[in-house]
Amino acid sequence: MATRTPDITVVVPLYNEEESLPELVEWIERVMHEHGFTYEIILVDDGSSDGSWRVIRRLSANDAHIRAIRFRRNYGKSAALNEGFRAARGRVVITMDADLQDSPDEIPELYRMITEEGYDLVSGWKKVRHDPLSKTIPSRFFNAVTRAISHIPLHDFNCGLKAYHHDVVKSIEVYGEMHRYIPLLAKWAGFKNIGEKVVEHRPRRYGTTKFGLERFINGFLDLLTITFVGKFGKRPMHFFGTLGILFFLLGFAILAYLSIAKLVYEEYGIAERPLFFFGILTLIIGTQLFVTGFLAELVSRSASNRNHYLISERIEPDA
């Protein structure tokens, strides 16, 4: 394989997909040859328990375009994508699932949108889906919530078929279950030119889906996490301190009102009113939130990446 930078890196995370791998690799290579791309394929085996790794070794033995990574156990799709991104060398990085539901025929247009139209990231949109209602209805709901929170106008955040400029995959870290929100990770990293393309969604031919209903709960929690970290990761006091001050002032106002009422009317004791306990509670919560903000600031300023910022370009005067 040529040592120069390939045009395209195709990253394929997989788990127990031994039946589909030969057909997928053959399909990808046919598309690459038809369009004259230089390329590499990175297969990331996420701890498969079937014969997927055996198939990968057989495929790579006679094909210098194939690179492979094997996890010792199942870590999840985010971990597989992150390792694939770290290993990628192509100018454009394409991700797709290994179950043949994503079509490699979409690759040339995705590549063109990155290289010619200047997109940082292009996400596939499975406008016509071959999935049961138990997947499509919750998926639409979570996509709507993610659009509202992220302000990124995508219809299908979780589509596995995406294209990235090389700089994007080298600037983000995908962890936990954050693969659903890679466009949001890219946006927080400063890559805001995000596009969308309607792509073909094919029926699954082999095996079964590896994701259950718990992905929707985990996905919502991950969305809250990534939104908070993206906005307040380097300034947590702005979040906790603001809430703490509001709660503290509310509690102080309630107790001040009750004290004045006691002095003016003297008809009852302050502690006899439920509002008194609510005021005490809000004072305590406000103080705790404020202290949490201080502690979070200490942790943030002790982090090794506290002054790590992504730089797009530099201009230096000649010596």
N, C-alpha and C positions, 0 to 999 in steps of 0.2 A: 504493500500500500504506500502511496506517495507520502512523503513527509510533510508536504506543504499543507496549509490549513484547508480542510475540506469545506465544501460549500455548505453541507448539511450534516448535522448529527441527529440521528433518530434515537431517542431514549424510550425504551419500552420496559416499564415495570411489570413484573409478572408474578403470579402465584398459582401454581398447579395448572399450567396451561400447555402441557406437553403435546396435546393433540393439535393445537392451532399454530404452534410456533413454526413448523416447516413451511406451511402455506403463507404465513405472515411475512417471513423473511424473504421468500421467493417473490411475493407480491411487491414488497418494498424495493427489492433490487431491480425488478423489471421496470418499475416507474423511474428509478434513478438512471438506468441505462437508456431508457427511451428519451429522457430529457438532458442527457449528458452531464449530470451532476457528479461532482466528486463527493464522497460521503463516507460515513461510518455509522454502524448500528451498535448501540450499547444496550445489551440485554441485562436487566438487573433482576436476578432471581431472589425474591423476598422470602427465602427459607422454604421453598416448595417441598412438599412431602411426596410428590409423585416423581415421574421420571423427567421432569423439565430440565434439570441440569445435564442429564445424560444426553438429551436431545440437543441442548446448546453446545455441548462439547463436540458432538458429531457435526453440527452445522459449522462451527468455527474452525474445525480441523482443515477444511478445504476452502475457507473463505476469509481472506485477510481483512475484509471490511468489518467483520464482526468482532466486537469486544464484549466481555461479559464480566459481571460482578455477581458473586453469590454470598448472601447473608447466611450466617450459621443458624439463625432462627427467623421467624416471621416478625418483622418490626413495623410493617405497615407501608402503605403506598407513599406517604410523605418521605419516609426515610429512603425508599428506593429512588424516588425522584431526586432527592438531594444529592445522593451519591452519583447518580447519573449526570446531574448538572456539574458536579465537581470534576468529573472525568471528561466532559464534552469539550471538543476542540473546534467544532464547526462554526462558521460565521452565523448560521441560523440553526437553532435547536428546535426540533419538532418532537413533541411527546404524543404518544398514542398508547391505548390499552392493547393487551396481547390477545384479546378474545375475538378478534376479527369483526367487532362491531364498529370500529373506526376504519375508514377506507384510506389506504395509502395513496389513492388517486387524487386526494385533496392536497398532497404535499406540494406540487408545483405552484399552485395558486397561493398557498400560504407563504411559500418562499418569496413569491413575487411581491406580496403585500408588505413583507418585511423589508426587502431590498430596494423596491422601486417606489412604494408608497410611503415608506419611512415610518411604519409602525414599530413600536418597541415590542408589542405583544399582540398577537391575534388569537382570539379564543373561538373555538368552534361552537356552533349553535345547532343542536340536534332538534331542528324545528319539527320534524316528523319522527316520532320515537316508536320503537318496537319493544316497549316495556309494558308491564301490567300497570293498572291504575294505582296499585299500592306503591309504585315508585314514581309515577308521573305527577300525581296530585301533590304529594308532599314536596317533590322537587320544585314544582312551580311556586309553592308557598315560600320555600326557603330562598329561591332565587329572587322573589319579590322583596323579601325582607333584606337580603344582602344588597340589592340595588338601592333600597331606600337608605340603608346605613352607610354604604360605601360611596354613593353617588357615582357609581360606574355603570353606564347603561348597557349591561350585558344581560342576555336572556338565559344563559346556561353557564354559570360559573364552574360547575363540576364536570364539564365536558373534558374528557381526557385528551382530546385532539386539540393541541395548541401549538403555536409557533412563537419563538422568542428570538430577539436579537441576542447575540452572544453576551453582550454586557449585562443584560438583565439576569441571566441565570448565574452569572458570576458575582452578582451584587445582592442576592437574596439568599436566605436560609429557610428551607422548608422543614418543619418539624411537627411533632404531634400528629394532628390530623389536618394540618394547614393546607394540604394540596388543593382543597376545595376553594381556597381563597388566594391562590397565587396572583391573580390580577390585583388584589388589594395589597399584597406584599410588594408587588412591583410599583404600585402607585405610591406607597409610603417611601419606597426607595428613590422616588423621583422620576420614574418612567411612566408618564401620564398619557402618552400617545397609544391608547389601547383600542384595538379594533375588534370586529366580530365578522365571522363568515358562516353562512349556513352550510352545514356539512351533512353528508349522508350518514344515517344511522342504520346499521344492518342488524338483522336478528341474530341472536347468539346461536352458534351452531354446535359448539362443544361445551361441556361442563355446565356449571351453574354459577350464578353471581356470588361474589365473595363478601358482599356487604349486606348487613341486616338493617332492621328498622332503627337500631341504636345510632346509626350514622347521622340521623336527623337531630337527635338530642346533642350528640357530640359536636355536630356541625354548628349548631346555634351557640353553644358554649365557646367554641373556637372563634366564632365571629366576634363575640363580645371581647374575648381575650385580645385578638389581633387589633380590634378597634382601639381598645384602651392602650395597648403597648405602642401602637403607631402614633397616637396623639399625645400620650403622656409618659412614654417610656423614659425620656430624658428629663422630664419635669413633673414628677408625680405629686409634688406639693401643690401644684396648680389645681389638681383634681381634688385630692383629699383635703387640702387646706380650705378651698372654697366651700366644699360641703360642710367641713367642720365649723367654719365661721357662721354659715347660715343656720345650722342646727343650734349652735351656741347662742346666737342672737335671738332665735325664736324662743329658746328656753328662758333666757334672761328676760325677754319681754313678758312672757307668761308669768314668771315669778314676780316681776315688778308690778304688773297689773294686780295680782292677788294681794300683794303687800299693801298697795295703795287702797284697794277695796277694803282690806281689814282695818286700816287706819280711819277710813271715812265712815264705814258703816258699822263695823264692830258687831255684826250680827252672827258671825260664825267664825270658826277657826279655819286657817288656811288649809291645814292638813285634812279637813273634812271634805274637800272638793277634789274630784278626780283630776281636774285640770292641774292641780298642784303636782301630782305624780307624773303627769305628762311633761310638765315643765322640767322637773328634775331629770327625767329620762332624756329629753332632748339636750339638756346641758351636758350630761355624761357622754351621750353619743357624739356631740360636737367636739368635746375634749379628746375623745378617743380617735376620731377621724383626724384631728389636727396632729396628734402625736404620731399617728400612722404615717401622715405625710412627711414628718421629720425623719422617721425611720427609713421610709422609702427613699428620701433624698440622700441619706447616708449610704444606703446600699447602692444607689445609682452612681454616686460620685466615687465609690470604691470599685466599680466595675471596670474591667480591663478595656472595654470598648466605649468608655464614657466620652472620648473625643474622637470616635471613629465616624467619619463623614464620607459619603461618596462624592468624589470629585469628577465632574464631567470632562473638563478641559483645563489646561494651564497655558499661560503665555509667560515666558521668561525672556528678559532682555539678553542680548548677546553679551558675552563676557567683555 
